[in-house]
């Protein structure tokens, strides 16, 4: 996936389209799966409701 897929430009603002990993911090995004979000670096997992 290209870097441009992680951001959305609206006017003069840059918005992130993915959540940031709470353990790893800025620059590490969580992967979107059908029932969960996971970090590929530290294996942090959030389950969707």
Residue, then its C-alpha position, 0 to 999 in steps of 0.5 A: x500500500x502506498x503512503x498516499x493511501x494513509x493520508x487524505x488532503x482536505x483544503x490545507x489540512x492533512x488527515x490520517x485515514x488509519x489509526x496510529x498504534x498506541x504502543x509504537x507511536x507516530x508513523x506506525x499505523x494499524x492494519x484494518x481487518x474485517x473484525x480487528x485492527x493490528x500493528x505489524x510491528x508490535x502485534x498490538x490488536x484491537x477487536x471491532x465491536 
